[in-house]
Amino acid sequence: MQQFTLKKAVFPVAGLGTRFLPATKAQPKEMLPIVDKPLIQYAVEEAYSAGIRHMIFVTGRNKRAIEDHFDTAYELENELEMAQKEDLLALIRSVQPHDMNFSYVRQPRSLGLGHAVLCAEHLVGDEPFAVLLADDLMVGPPGGLSVLAQMAAQFDQLGQTILAVQEVPLEQTRRYGIVAADPAQAANPLLMKVQKIVEKPAPEMAPSRMGVAGRYILTPAIFEHIRGQTPGAGGELQLTESVYAFQYQGKRYDCGSKEGFLEATVELALLHPEVGEHFRTYLRGLTLD
């Protein structure tokens, strides 16, 4: 059985979610559901599948719903137990497995991903850790490992910082950090030694079509790199370090955009054991112009 060395994952969840207003006016964007499960739960389950048991949330104001979601709901559990709804009781208890731990820290100001990671330093300590952006809903191949579990297996062998990348259409390079990498410097054809990352380049300026996705495995050396940076555009600190890029197997849904959110909802609904068959029949009956 695969042994994983990662123990902790950081989830930066302090963003305002302005692209989903007014839905996010009073609830975190990470709690928006894809079918019947919030985005943040998909990310936590992915981390759990990679052997991680300590989940660290970097939160902001109005994010209490995330803490409540992963807490014990005594009143609800009692009602379900009295009504003998054992399936639902098991479902809500599965949100927080007995061997999973949670920590929360505030990011007082919105200063970018690097700053959010730095806020978790005292909880991470001197050990490698994963970073998962819940906006990026990642689904592994059918019957295969989750995206983060794939990365963790590579990290076990490499022992160096890894970030997830995917090949993107040339006309979409403006949406991503694009890596310039040397595949010849890695034994695994899915691994590339990163030379530089160009943030949201025009297609004619892009060094490749490999765009960075929202999954990282970092060594504790990253904290000194972040502290040594000066704020970039918009006063934000960005993650920059000599890393390997990993071309994962699976699919990414950009749930930070309305289009990606709807795509994830439709495709995961079709796979849902409870509603998938009915929903597929419904879609086939639609008349689309």
Summary of the structure (lengths in Angstrom):
residues: 289
radius of gyration: 19.6
end to end distance: 50.2
largest distance: 63.6
contacts: 889
relative contact order: 0.16
helix: 37%
strand: 23%
